[in-house]
Amino acid sequence: MKYKGFEMGKYAIKKEFSPYHRFTPPIRNAKIAGLMGSCMRPPRWIRRDKDVRVNDEVFSGFNGDSVKLMVIRPRGVENMSNFGELPSLVYFHGGGFFFEGANYHYKLAKSYAVKACCKVIFVHYRLSPKHPFPTAVEDCYAALQWTYDNSYRLGIDPGRIAVGGDSAGGALAAAVCLMSRDRGGVKPLFQLLVYPVTDRRMDTASNRLYTDTPMWNSTLSRRMWDAYLVNVNQPECSSVKIAYASPMEADNLADLPDAYVETAEFDCLRDEGIAYADALERAGTAVERYSTEGTMHGFDIAWKAETTQCAVARRIEYMTRQFATRRFV
């Protein structure tokens, strides 16, 4: 059987994602993956780009340790008096908790900043397995609070601060919303969850089916969880809810920010993303969904693909609409 526009093989992934439809991240050994991930650096182009300005900042993360972030802002808007303070997206990149942001994560951050006219706080949270749970999520929660506390200095509207992330970063964004509610912290305006990790139990149909899909699969997810949660039963984790790693395990999903939830067709995480969207809706959260077809996890890496550009445009439209019409209270 032939499908127009698709690469035929085990999975009907669109040809526009070539050659990434044949790529699998090198995560046979967690320590080696973490070492490789920690060596990744922001691409040089982001600091030279004509459309954005970048400033480096340091904040106090888990256990008071210093953690870095980047403030990415569209050029020129601060000189336009009609804009005033800009909204902000506190962004947590994907990478299985092993890897720093890849080149396409910075392209996403730039697009969000320029096209949604906001400041993107790109958080360099600490990585597994050197820094297992709860370090990354506590770093991300601290970054959200830091953004609010420094909003005046940064030219950010404190009433329009959102969170977002892809893959493992989606888990972090969802968890930060739970933490903010539980701890009485800053309530994000919305949560942007792109093919998110949501459930360590991995008992969905897509997890059972997609054990060898490109870019990511349930075999890799198992290695990810084993490394990230290696200390989950240790004393340092005793006071931290498992839902802050695995949001689907939250006892209560009420009173959380509006959500945008996007999923990919040939992705082991697809069904847990759908299940989390369902659970949020049952708890009273307004959810906007977008299911992409002919896609694998992490398809954003194929930046020029038409499907990628359409998906990014959907996210930006959602962000723009939310920033324009709502403020958290």
PyMOL commands that set and color helices and strands:
alter all, ss='L'
color gray80, all
select helices_A, chain A and resi 15-17+20-22+30-38+45-48+62-64+77-79+103-115+135-149+151-154+168-183+205-209+218-228+235-237+242-244+247-249+270-282+299-301+306-325
alter helices_A, ss='H'
color red, helices_A
select strands_A, chain A and resi 6-7+13-14+52-60+66-74+86-92+119-124+156-166+190-194+258-266+287-296
alter strands_A, ss='S'
color yellow, strands_A
deselect
rebuild
show_as cartoon
